[in-house]
Amino acid sequence: MVAEDFLAEMAHSSAQRSRAAQRMLPLADLEQRVRARLAVGERPRPLSLSPDGFDVIAEVKFSSPSAGKLAATASPAEAAQRARNYAAAGACAISVLTEPRHFRGSLDHLRAVAAAVDVPVMRKDFLVDPYQVWEAREAGASGVLLIARILDDRSLAQMVQAAHAAGMFVLLEAFDKEDLERTSILLDENDAWFGTLLVGVNGRDLATLEVDPDRHLELAPSLPWGIPAVAESGLADAFDAARARRAGYELALVGTALMRAADPWEVVGAMRTAGAEAQRARE
């Protein structure tokens, strides 16, 4: 299966999950529930970036199409423990996969992680409906990842607006220059989004589902100005972190390498240190 087919399959499956959830709890009721919590001060944890110039968003995922199973078990308790380890190592946020079929994820994982750590938690999935943004917030998420490639401009704007209304941050994920150009146009048209947005470049090649080690560097000149940039996929160690920071990325989203690491604490620390050193060399 090529990646375009994979993305289409994931978007279709995500829409089905959203429709099923709305039959159980309609959007109006879900949104009212979240807004009631906001009204009494139950707000998402803010994303705080390091003044040293480089951060790691550490990801909890139990499987992936490219890597297969990444852990023997996939319980919410296991997700929470991994998240605690990542947060203790200095991760600025925890990303949680909630897609069930290929990533063995669920909203229960998101809830468990959000309850276990003091840093913000981001829902990562193939989200296609604003309902899923409110759903993420209700489960404890402070942010969501949105994939530009599977959303038209209108849908993307609606979902970012939902996140903005819920007080959440958004990581807008791009695969190529066209995705980044669309993102830049949307940002130019919506000044209120600045301050709550990150822009990510996924280094996975859409034709093969393999990581392209040069994609982050190739697309760095097209990154929107003034928005923190996240290097996604393929970063495994301090060398990769330094390389990304030199290219202009302020954060790395790291999943598979941490799930496989014997000591994820050491990996997160080494990446943060290397990225900060590369930033100082740029100054």
C-alpha positions in Angstrom: 0.0 0.0 0.0 1.5 3.4 -1.0 1.2 6.3 1.5 -1.5 8.2 -0.4 -3.7 5.1 -0.2 -2.8 4.7 3.4 -3.7 8.3 4.2 -7.0 7.9 2.4 -7.7 4.7 4.3 -6.9 6.4 7.6 -9.0 9.4 6.8 -12.0 7.2 5.9 -11.6 5.1 9.1 -11.3 8.3 11.2 -14.5 9.6 9.7 -16.3 6.4 10.6 -15.0 6.6 14.2 -16.1 10.2 14.4 -19.6 9.4 13.2 -19.9 6.5 15.6 -18.8 8.7 18.5 -21.3 11.3 17.6 -24.1 8.8 17.7 -23.2 8.2 21.3 -22.6 11.8 22.3 -23.7 14.6 19.8 -21.3 17.5 19.1 -23.5 20.1 20.9 -23.4 18.0 24.1 -19.7 17.3 23.8 -18.9 21.0 23.2 -21.1 22.1 26.0 -19.3 19.7 28.4 -15.9 21.1 27.4 -17.0 24.7 27.5 -18.4 24.2 31.0 -15.1 22.9 32.2 -13.3 25.9 30.6 -15.8 28.2 32.3 -14.7 27.0 35.8 -11.0 27.3 35.0 -10.2 23.7 33.8 -8.0 24.9 31.0 -5.5 22.9 28.9 -1.9 22.9 30.1 0.0 25.5 28.1 2.9 24.4 25.8 6.1 26.0 27.1 9.2 25.9 24.9 12.7 25.9 26.2 14.7 29.2 26.2 17.7 27.0 25.2 16.3 26.7 21.7 15.3 23.0 21.3 12.6 20.7 22.7 11.4 17.1 22.3 7.8 16.1 22.0 7.9 12.4 23.0 5.4 10.0 21.5 3.6 7.1 23.0 2.7 4.6 20.2 2.5 0.9 20.4 2.7 0.0 16.8 3.1 1.5 13.3 2.7 0.3 9.7 6.4 0.8 9.1 7.9 -0.5 12.3 5.3 -3.1 13.4 4.8 -3.7 17.1 6.8 -1.5 19.4 5.7 -2.9 22.7 4.5 -6.3 23.9 1.5 -4.7 25.6 -0.6 -1.7 24.8 -2.5 -0.9 28.0 -3.4 2.6 29.2 -1.3 1.9 32.3 1.7 1.1 30.1 1.1 4.4 28.1 0.9 6.3 31.4 4.2 4.9 32.7 6.0 5.6 29.4 4.7 9.1 29.5 5.9 9.7 33.0 9.3 8.6 32.0 9.4 10.9 29.0 8.2 13.9 31.1 10.8 13.2 33.8 13.5 13.2 31.0 12.5 16.7 30.0 10.0 16.3 27.1 8.0 19.5 26.7 4.9 17.5 25.7 3.7 14.0 25.1 2.1 12.9 21.9 -0.3 10.0 22.1 -1.5 7.9 19.1 -5.2 7.2 19.3 -5.7 5.4 16.0 -6.7 1.8 16.9 -6.1 -0.4 13.8 -2.5 0.3 12.8 -1.2 2.0 15.9 -3.0 0.1 18.7 -4.1 3.4 20.2 -7.2 4.7 21.9 -8.7 7.6 23.7 -8.2 5.6 26.9 -4.5 5.9 26.3 -4.9 9.7 25.9 -6.9 9.9 29.2 -4.4 7.8 31.1 -1.4 9.9 29.9 -3.2 13.2 30.5 -3.9 12.1 34.1 -0.3 10.9 34.7 1.8 13.9 33.6 2.0 17.6 34.3 3.2 18.5 30.8 0.7 19.1 27.9 -0.5 16.1 26.0 -1.3 16.1 22.3 -3.7 13.8 20.4 -2.1 12.4 17.3 -4.4 10.7 14.9 -5.8 11.2 11.4 -8.4 13.7 12.5 -11.0 14.9 9.9 -13.8 16.4 11.9 -13.9 19.3 14.5 -15.8 16.9 16.7 -12.5 15.0 17.2 -10.8 18.1 18.4 -13.4 18.6 21.1 -13.2 14.9 21.8 -9.5 15.2 22.4 -9.9 18.1 24.8 -12.6 16.2 26.7 -10.1 13.3 27.1 -7.5 15.7 28.6 -5.5 16.7 25.5 -3.9 20.2 25.4 -3.2 19.9 21.7 -3.9 18.1 18.5 -2.0 17.1 15.4 -3.7 18.0 12.1 -2.5 16.6 8.8 -2.8 19.2 6.0 -2.8 16.6 3.3 -6.1 14.9 4.3 -8.0 18.2 4.9 -9.2 20.8 2.5 -8.7 24.4 3.4 -12.2 24.9 4.8 -12.0 21.8 7.0 -8.5 22.6 8.2 -9.6 26.1 9.2 -12.7 24.8 11.0 -10.6 22.3 13.0 -7.9 24.9 13.9 -10.8 27.2 15.0 -12.2 24.5 17.2 -8.9 24.0 18.8 -8.5 27.7 19.3 -12.0 27.9 21.0 -11.0 25.0 23.3 -7.8 26.7 24.3 -5.6 24.0 22.6 -2.4 24.2 20.6 -2.2 22.7 17.1 0.6 21.0 15.3 0.0 21.4 11.5 1.8 18.5 9.7 3.1 19.0 6.2 4.7 16.5 3.8 5.9 18.8 1.0 6.3 22.4 -0.1 2.6 22.6 -1.3 1.4 21.7 2.2 3.6 24.4 3.7 2.4 27.0 1.2 -1.2 26.2 2.1 -0.3 26.5 5.8 1.3 29.8 5.2 -1.7 31.2 3.4 -4.1 30.0 6.2 -1.8 31.7 8.8 -1.8 34.9 6.8 -5.6 34.9 6.8 -5.9 34.1 10.5 -3.6 36.2 12.7 -5.4 35.0 15.9 -3.8 31.5 15.4 -0.3 32.8 16.0 1.0 31.7 19.4 -0.9 28.5 19.5 0.5 26.8 16.4 3.4 24.6 15.5 4.2 23.6 12.0 5.7 20.1 11.4 7.4 18.5 8.5 7.0 14.7 8.3 10.2 13.2 6.9 8.4 10.0 5.7 8.3 9.6 1.9 4.8 9.4 0.6 5.7 7.0 -2.2 7.4 4.4 -0.1 6.4 5.1 3.6 10.2 5.1 4.2 11.9 8.0 5.9 13.7 10.5 3.6 16.6 11.7 5.7 16.9 14.9 3.6 13.3 16.0 3.6 13.5 18.2 6.7 16.5 20.0 5.2 15.0 20.4 1.8 11.7 21.9 3.2 13.3 24.1 5.8 13.4 27.2 3.5 9.6 26.9 3.0 8.7 26.9 6.7 6.3 29.7 7.7 8.2 32.6 9.3 7.6 33.1 13.0 6.0 29.7 13.8 7.9 27.1 15.8 8.9 24.2 13.5 8.9 20.5 14.4 11.0 17.9 12.6 8.9 14.7 12.6 9.8 11.1 11.7 13.3 9.6 11.4 15.0 11.4 14.3 16.7 8.9 16.6 19.7 10.5 18.3 21.7 13.5 19.2 23.1 13.8 15.7 19.7 14.0 14.2 18.6 16.6 16.7 21.5 18.8 16.0 21.0 18.5 12.3 17.4 19.5 12.6 18.2 22.5 14.8 20.8 23.7 12.4 18.2 23.6 9.7 15.9 25.8 11.7 13.6 23.4 13.6 13.0 24.2 17.2 11.4 20.9 18.2 11.6 17.2 17.3 8.7 14.8 17.5 10.2 11.4 18.4 8.3 8.2 18.7 9.8 4.9 17.4 13.3 5.6 18.7 12.0 6.2 22.2 9.7 3.2 22.2 12.6 1.0 21.2 15.2 2.6 23.4 16.5 0.8 26.5 16.9 4.2 28.2 14.5 6.8 26.7 15.6 9.2 29.5 19.1 9.2 28.0 17.8 9.7 24.4 15.6 12.6 25.3 18.3 14.3 27.3 20.9 13.8 24.6 18.7 15.2 21.9 17.7 18.3 23.9 21.4 19.0 24.7 22.6 18.5 21.1 19.8 20.7 19.8 20.5 23.5 22.3 24.3 23.3 21.5 23.5 23.6 17.8 21.3 26.6 18.5 24.1 28.3 20.5 26.4 27.7 17.5 23.9 29.5 15.3 23.9 32.6 17.4 
